[in-house]
Amino acid sequence: MDSRRSDTNKKIYTVAETAKMLHVNRNKVYELIGAGLLPALKLGSLKILESSLDAFLEKYNGYDLSDFDNICELVSQQVGD
């Protein structure tokens, strides 16, 4: 296995990288992890596996995650608010 993997082949993301991809701040990613919605592992600092991020996006696509205690499906009138 080539140890000089390019960023396009990356399978593990930092919290900052995950936040950038989700267009949220790092604190929101820590909140998602703390709420148990986004699995992570600690290797020095918290890391998110690409497969975990993909599963999270698939599971919560179409849902409002503004309030982790009240996750609900988006309805057409809410989209764009």
Secondary structure, DSSP 8 states (H G I E B T S, - for coil): --S---GGG--EEEHHHHHHHHTS-HHHHHHHHHTTSS--EESSSEEEEHHHHHHHHHHHTTEE-SSTTS-EE--TTTTT-
